[in-house]
Amino acid sequence: MRAALGVAVFLGRRPFLLGHEASLLEELFAGGGFILVLLVYVFTSVGTIGDD
């Protein structure tokens, strides 16, 4: 799951990495992918709090 999210963020950031102008859809995809990855990491980390 995390690997797929990483690939999605990379594909969204690809125009920026290659030095091309990104379309609005690509910018939204990249930003949304970043937020999604952040939320997944936060919620999976919060779920492990208290597990001793």
N, C-alpha and C positions, 0 to 999 in steps of 0.2 A: 504494500500500500504506500509506504513512504517513498519507495523507489519511483513509483508511478507519479507521485506528487512532485518529486524532484525533476523528473523528465518534463512534466507539464510546465513547471516554472522555467526550466531552461528553454523550452520551445517558445514560451511567451517572451523571454528576454533575448532571444536570438537576434532580432533586428538591432537591438542596442549593442550587443556584443560584436556584431559585424559592421557597425557604423552606419546602418541604414536608418532612414526615418520610419518609425513604426506608425501603423494606422491606429485609429482610435480603438478598434476592436482588439488589436494586439496589446495595446497599453492596458486596456481593461482586463484582458486575459492574464497578463503578467501580474498586475496588481492584485487581482482576485486570487491567483495562484499563490502569491506570497502570503496573503491573509489566511488562506486555507491551510497552508503548511504551518503557519504560526499557531493557528487554532488547534490543529491536530497535535502539535507538540505540547501546547499548554494543557489540553484536556487529557492527554495520555500521561503527562507528568503529574497532574493533579490527582489522577486516579491511583497513583502509586503512593501518595502521601498517607502515612499511617500503616502501611503494609510492612510490618516488622516480623 
